[in-house]
């Protein structure tokens, strides 16, 4: 397949800067299906003029609460529809019992760090939510609105008052739904985890276009994305290992996430909350099959409203950079095409919508999901985009609300 998808409307400066500055950071996607030659597919990317990013402002978004009013309004339209989360599929037994979580990684849901390793930590909560398909986004052991949204909508599905906070009853229901209280497990590094190619990703669009692929930058990056986390968290979980020189057979402590998501309920529609910054895959009764925190459009490039359809689903898309579709890029800049790869700005999956220039896709920077703005498209972590793409088909309804 060699089709061209244009970008998601005119591009805003905050998103463009964050998108480009962070595109080469630790966010990759392990292709568990073993595909070596991804299909060709053209989509668009922003220009290579990189502006500075106010990382403090991005961090401040972690505790933003404006999403709540929109979630409350959305929820009122769904009252009366209650569903118990489907238990996860059995996972292979771990190589050995994982050691206790280090005290320095225990951030309680109250925001206190290192106070009591026996109490539910944010990391523990993130793993449980990920395991039942209420995605907290990237698993980093830190409290933020992505975790709060996942707890909120889990409570809604359970018929509980949605507070977004972890009370005793919510925690009990989470444990019942997952069937496994583990936070971490052991993983033995395999040869395929170490196989390349691994590449250095240059920051500029035209430099990226000359690369053979926008592949993983290291085995650590590959493993981080496979287990829905960050290189930094893996280093903290494995303080006695040099993760830059991993060898076959090395035992790692990793978040105990479910790698292959297989929902038992059919997805009937996709609902995108343009102000709540989340995406829901719903069954035919309106129950939540998947919850995903999402990056959506800004005032410069707003996400549309209305009803559309999934037009195409493509793994490992290429990018077609078209300057005249970006409001702050000179039209005389040359077009170019970026190769496919998990470090592509559009990530590992492109779900094209029936509205021209718009889609749902992955990202090269999972830590930014929900905290920055997009070109108007719906951006998910690569692993969440894979989970959605593998269980939908062209023609599926997509509603922006």
C-alpha positions as CSV (number, residue, x, y, z in Angstrom):
1,X,0.0,0.0,0.0
2,X,1.3,3.4,-0.9
3,X,-1.2,6.1,0.0
4,X,-0.8,9.7,1.0
5,X,-2.4,11.1,4.1
6,X,-2.1,14.8,4.7
7,X,-1.5,16.3,8.2
8,X,-4.1,17.1,10.8
9,X,-4.9,20.6,9.8
10,X,-2.8,23.7,10.4
11,X,0.0,23.2,13.0
12,X,0.2,25.1,16.3
13,X,3.6,26.2,17.6
14,X,3.4,24.4,21.0
15,X,2.6,21.1,19.6
16,X,5.1,21.4,16.7
17,X,7.9,22.2,19.1
18,X,7.1,19.5,21.5
19,X,6.5,17.0,18.8
20,X,9.9,17.6,17.1
21,X,12.0,18.1,20.2
22,X,10.8,14.9,21.8
23,X,10.5,12.8,18.7
24,X,13.9,11.3,19.2
25,X,13.4,10.5,22.9
26,X,12.6,7.2,24.5
27,X,9.5,6.0,22.9
28,X,9.5,3.0,20.6
29,X,7.2,0.2,19.7
30,X,8.1,-3.5,19.7
31,X,6.6,-5.2,16.7
32,X,5.5,-8.5,18.4
33,X,4.4,-9.8,15.0
34,X,7.9,-9.8,13.8
35,X,7.3,-7.8,10.6
36,X,10.5,-6.8,8.9
37,X,9.3,-4.9,5.9
38,X,6.5,-2.5,6.9
39,X,4.0,-1.5,4.2
40,X,4.6,1.9,2.6
41,X,2.2,4.6,3.6
42,X,2.5,8.3,3.4
43,X,1.3,10.8,6.0
44,X,2.5,14.3,6.9
45,X,4.9,15.6,9.5
46,X,5.7,19.1,10.8
47,X,8.7,21.2,9.6
48,X,12.2,20.9,11.1
49,X,12.4,24.4,12.6
50,X,12.6,23.5,16.3
51,X,11.4,26.0,18.9
52,X,12.2,25.8,22.6
53,X,9.7,23.9,24.8
54,X,8.7,25.1,28.3
55,X,9.1,21.7,30.0
56,X,7.9,23.3,33.3
57,X,4.7,24.2,31.6
58,X,4.3,20.7,30.2
59,X,4.9,19.3,33.7
60,X,2.3,21.6,35.1
61,X,-0.3,20.0,32.9
62,X,0.2,16.8,34.9
63,X,-2.2,18.1,37.6
64,X,-4.6,20.0,35.4
65,X,-8.2,19.4,36.3
66,X,-10.1,21.1,33.6
67,X,-10.9,17.7,32.0
68,X,-13.2,16.9,34.8
69,X,-16.1,19.2,33.8
70,X,-16.1,17.6,30.3
71,X,-15.9,14.1,31.7
72,X,-18.8,14.7,34.1
73,X,-20.9,16.0,31.2
74,X,-19.9,13.0,29.1
75,X,-20.7,10.7,31.9
76,X,-24.2,12.0,32.5
77,X,-25.0,11.0,28.9
78,X,-23.9,7.4,29.7
79,X,-25.6,6.8,33.0
80,X,-27.3,3.5,33.3
81,X,-24.7,1.6,31.4
82,X,-22.6,-0.5,33.7
83,X,-20.0,-3.1,32.8
84,X,-17.5,-5.2,34.7
85,X,-14.0,-5.1,33.2
86,X,-13.1,-8.3,31.5
87,X,-10.4,-10.4,33.4
88,X,-7.0,-10.4,31.6
89,X,-5.8,-13.3,29.6
90,X,-3.4,-15.6,31.4
91,X,0.3,-14.5,31.2
92,X,3.3,-16.7,31.0
93,X,4.8,-17.5,34.4
94,X,7.7,-15.2,35.4
95,X,11.2,-16.5,35.5
96,X,11.4,-15.9,39.2
97,X,9.5,-14.0,41.8
98,X,10.0,-10.3,41.5
99,X,11.6,-8.6,44.6
100,X,9.7,-6.1,46.6
101,X,9.3,-2.7,45.1
102,X,12.2,-0.3,46.1
103,X,11.0,2.1,48.8
104,X,12.2,5.1,46.7
105,X,9.7,4.1,44.0
106,X,6.8,4.1,46.3
107,X,4.8,7.2,45.6
108,X,1.4,6.8,47.2
109,X,-1.7,8.0,45.5
110,X,-1.8,10.8,48.1
111,X,1.4,12.2,46.5
112,X,3.7,11.2,49.4
113,X,6.9,9.4,48.3
114,X,8.7,6.6,50.1
115,X,6.3,6.5,53.1
116,X,5.1,3.0,53.2
117,X,6.0,0.3,50.6
118,X,3.0,-1.8,51.8
119,X,0.4,0.7,50.6
120,X,-0.8,0.9,47.0
121,X,1.7,3.0,45.1
122,X,1.1,5.0,41.9
123,X,3.2,2.5,40.0
124,X,1.1,-0.4,41.4
125,X,-2.1,1.4,40.4
126,X,-0.8,2.2,36.9
127,X,0.0,-1.5,36.3
128,X,-3.4,-2.6,37.5
129,X,-5.2,-0.1,35.3
130,X,-3.0,-1.0,32.2
131,X,-3.8,-4.6,32.8
132,X,-7.6,-4.1,32.5
133,X,-7.4,-1.7,29.5
134,X,-8.0,1.5,31.4
135,X,-4.7,2.9,30.2
136,X,-2.8,5.4,32.4
137,X,-0.6,6.2,29.5
138,X,3.1,5.8,30.1
139,X,3.9,3.9,33.3
140,X,6.3,6.1,35.2
141,X,5.3,5.7,38.9
142,X,4.0,9.3,39.1
143,X,0.5,10.6,39.9
144,X,-1.1,12.7,37.2
145,X,-4.3,13.4,35.4
146,X,-3.9,10.4,33.0
147,X,-4.0,8.1,36.0
148,X,-6.9,10.1,37.5
149,X,-8.9,9.8,34.3
150,X,-8.4,6.1,34.2
151,X,-9.5,5.6,37.8
152,X,-12.5,7.9,37.1
153,X,-13.8,5.9,34.2
154,X,-13.1,2.6,35.9
155,X,-15.3,3.8,38.8
156,X,-18.0,4.8,36.3
157,X,-18.0,1.4,34.7
158,X,-18.2,-0.2,38.1
159,X,-21.2,1.9,39.2
160,X,-19.2,3.8,41.8
161,X,-19.1,7.5,42.3
162,X,-16.3,8.7,40.0
163,X,-13.8,10.7,42.0
164,X,-10.7,9.7,40.2
165,X,-9.2,8.9,43.6
166,X,-8.2,5.4,44.8
167,X,-10.5,4.5,47.8
168,X,-10.7,1.1,49.4
169,X,-13.7,-0.1,47.3
170,X,-12.2,1.0,44.1
171,X,-8.9,-0.7,45.0
172,X,-10.8,-3.9,45.9
173,X,-12.6,-3.9,42.5
174,X,-9.3,-3.3,40.7
175,X,-7.8,-6.3,42.3
176,X,-10.9,-8.4,41.5
177,X,-10.8,-7.3,37.9
178,X,-7.1,-8.0,37.4
179,X,-7.0,-11.2,39.3
180,X,-3.3,-10.6,40.1
181,X,-1.9,-8.0,42.6
182,X,1.7,-8.1,41.2
183,X,3.3,-4.8,40.4
184,X,6.5,-6.1,38.7
185,X,7.8,-9.4,37.4
186,X,11.1,-10.7,36.1
187,X,11.8,-10.8,32.4
188,X,14.8,-12.6,30.7
189,X,16.2,-10.6,27.8
190,X,16.0,-12.5,24.5
191,X,18.0,-12.3,21.4
192,X,15.2,-10.6,19.5
193,X,15.3,-7.8,22.1
194,X,18.9,-7.1,21.1
195,X,18.5,-7.4,17.3
196,X,18.7,-4.1,15.4
197,X,18.9,-2.0,13.5
198,X,19.3,0.6,16.1
199,X,19.8,4.2,14.9
200,X,20.5,7.7,16.0
201,X,17.5,9.9,15.2
202,X,18.5,13.4,14.0
203,X,16.1,16.3,15.0
204,X,15.5,17.8,11.6
205,X,12.8,16.6,9.2
206,X,15.1,16.6,6.1
207,X,17.8,14.7,8.1
208,X,15.3,12.2,9.2
209,X,14.2,11.7,5.6
210,X,17.7,10.5,4.7
211,X,17.6,7.8,7.4
212,X,17.0,4.2,6.3
213,X,14.4,3.9,9.1
214,X,13.2,5.7,12.2
215,X,13.9,2.6,14.2
216,X,14.6,2.0,17.8
217,X,17.7,3.8,19.2
218,X,18.7,1.1,21.6
219,X,17.5,-2.2,23.1
220,X,16.6,-0.3,26.3
221,X,14.2,1.9,24.3
222,X,12.6,-1.1,22.7
223,X,12.1,-2.8,26.0
224,X,10.7,0.3,27.6
225,X,8.0,0.6,25.0
226,X,7.3,-3.1,25.1
227,X,6.5,-2.8,28.8
228,X,4.7,0.5,28.5
229,X,7.2,2.4,30.6
230,X,10.2,4.7,30.3
231,X,14.0,3.9,30.3
232,X,14.2,6.0,33.5
233,X,11.8,3.7,35.4
234,X,13.5,0.6,34.1
235,X,16.8,2.0,35.4
236,X,15.2,2.6,38.8
237,X,13.8,-0.9,38.9
238,X,17.2,-2.4,38.1
239,X,19.7,-0.2,39.9
240,X,22.4,-2.8,39.9
241,X,22.4,-3.4,36.1
242,X,23.9,-1.5,33.3
243,X,21.0,-1.2,30.9
244,X,23.1,0.3,28.2
245,X,24.9,-3.0,27.7
246,X,22.2,-5.6,28.0
247,X,23.0,-9.1,27.1
248,X,20.9,-12.1,26.2
249,X,19.7,-13.9,29.3
250,X,19.8,-10.8,31.6
251,X,17.1,-10.8,34.1
252,X,15.2,-7.5,34.4
253,X,12.5,-6.3,36.8
254,X,9.7,-4.9,34.7
255,X,6.2,-3.6,35.1
256,X,3.8,-6.5,35.1
257,X,1.7,-5.3,32.2
258,X,-0.4,-7.3,29.7
259,X,1.5,-7.2,26.4
260,X,-1.3,-8.6,24.2
261,X,-4.7,-7.1,24.8
262,X,-7.6,-9.3,23.7
263,X,-10.9,-7.8,24.8
264,X,-13.8,-10.1,25.0
265,X,-16.3,-7.5,23.9
266,X,-16.6,-6.3,20.3
267,X,-15.8,-2.6,19.7
268,X,-18.8,-0.9,18.1
269,X,-17.7,2.7,18.1
270,X,-14.9,5.0,19.0
271,X,-15.7,8.1,21.1
272,X,-13.1,11.0,21.3
273,X,-13.6,13.7,24.0
274,X,-12.0,16.8,22.5
275,X,-12.0,18.7,25.8
276,X,-11.6,15.7,28.2
277,X,-8.5,14.5,26.2
278,X,-9.4,10.8,26.2
279,X,-10.5,8.2,23.7
280,X,-12.9,5.4,24.4
281,X,-13.5,2.2,22.4
282,X,-17.2,1.4,23.3
283,X,-19.2,-1.8,22.9
284,X,-22.7,-1.8,21.4
285,X,-24.2,-1.0,24.8
286,X,-21.9,1.9,25.4
287,X,-19.6,0.1,27.8
288,X,-15.9,1.0,27.8
289,X,-13.7,-1.7,26.1
290,X,-10.6,0.5,26.0
291,X,-9.9,3.8,27.7
292,X,-6.9,5.8,26.4
293,X,-5.5,9.2,27.5
294,X,-5.0,11.2,24.3
295,X,-3.3,14.2,22.9
296,X,-5.7,16.3,20.8
297,X,-5.7,19.6,18.9
298,X,-5.1,23.1,20.1
299,X,-6.7,26.4,19.4
300,X,-4.3,26.7,16.4
301,X,-5.3,23.3,15.0
302,X,-8.5,22.2,16.7
303,X,-9.6,18.6,16.6
304,X,-12.9,18.4,14.7
305,X,-16.3,17.5,16.1
306,X,-18.8,15.3,14.4
307,X,-19.2,11.7,13.2
308,X,-16.8,10.0,10.8
309,X,-15.6,6.5,9.9
310,X,-12.4,4.6,10.0
311,X,-11.1,4.7,6.4
312,X,-7.9,2.6,6.7
313,X,-5.6,1.0,9.3
314,X,-1.9,0.9,8.4
315,X,1.0,-0.4,10.5
316,X,4.4,1.3,10.3
317,X,3.3,4.3,8.2
318,X,5.7,6.6,6.3
319,X,5.3,10.4,6.5
320,X,4.8,12.9,3.7
321,X,5.9,16.3,4.8
322,X,3.8,18.9,2.9
323,X,4.7,22.5,4.0
324,X,1.6,24.2,2.6
325,X,-0.6,22.4,5.1
326,X,1.2,24.0,8.1
327,X,0.3,27.6,8.9
328,X,3.7,28.6,10.3
329,X,5.9,26.9,7.6
330,X,6.8,28.7,4.4
331,X,5.1,27.2,1.4
332,X,8.3,27.2,-0.6
333,X,9.9,24.6,1.7
334,X,10.4,21.3,-0.2
335,X,8.2,18.3,0.4
336,X,9.9,15.1,1.6
337,X,9.0,11.6,2.9
338,X,10.2,10.1,6.2
339,X,10.7,6.4,6.5
340,X,8.6,4.2,8.8
341,X,9.6,3.3,12.3
342,X,8.6,3.5,15.9
343,X,10.4,6.8,16.3
344,X,8.3,8.4,13.5
345,X,6.4,11.4,14.7
346,X,3.2,9.6,13.9
347,X,4.4,6.5,15.7
348,X,3.8,2.9,14.7
349,X,0.2,2.9,13.6
350,X,-2.0,5.2,11.5
351,X,-5.8,4.9,11.7
352,X,-7.1,7.1,8.9
353,X,-10.5,8.7,9.3
354,X,-13.1,9.6,6.6
355,X,-12.5,13.3,7.3
356,X,-9.5,14.2,5.1
357,X,-6.2,14.9,6.9
358,X,-7.3,13.4,10.2
359,X,-6.5,10.2,12.0
360,X,-5.7,8.3,15.2
361,X,-2.0,7.4,15.5
362,X,0.9,6.6,17.8
363,X,3.8,8.8,18.9
364,X,7.5,8.9,19.4
365,X,7.1,10.6,22.8
366,X,4.7,8.7,25.0
367,X,5.4,10.8,28.1
368,X,3.8,13.8,26.4
369,X,0.4,12.1,25.7
370,X,-2.3,14.1,27.3
371,X,0.0,17.0,28.3
372,X,0.7,18.7,24.9
373,X,-1.5,19.5,21.9
374,X,-1.5,17.8,18.5
375,X,-2.1,18.9,14.9
376,X,-5.7,18.1,15.4
377,X,-5.4,14.4,15.1
378,X,-5.8,11.9,18.0
379,X,-2.5,10.8,19.4
380,X,-2.0,7.8,21.6
381,X,1.0,5.9,23.0
382,X,2.2,3.4,20.4
383,X,1.1,0.5,22.5
384,X,-2.4,1.9,23.0
385,X,-2.6,2.7,19.2
386,X,-1.6,-1.0,18.5
387,X,-4.3,-2.2,21.0
388,X,-7.0,-0.2,19.2
389,X,-5.9,-0.9,15.7
390,X,-5.8,-4.7,16.2
391,X,-9.4,-4.8,17.2
392,X,-11.2,-2.5,14.7
393,X,-11.9,-2.5,11.0
394,X,-12.5,0.1,8.3
395,X,-16.0,1.4,8.5
396,X,-16.2,1.6,12.3
397,X,-17.9,4.8,13.5
398,X,-15.8,7.5,15.2
399,X,-17.5,10.3,17.1
400,X,-15.8,13.5,18.2
401,X,-17.7,15.0,21.1
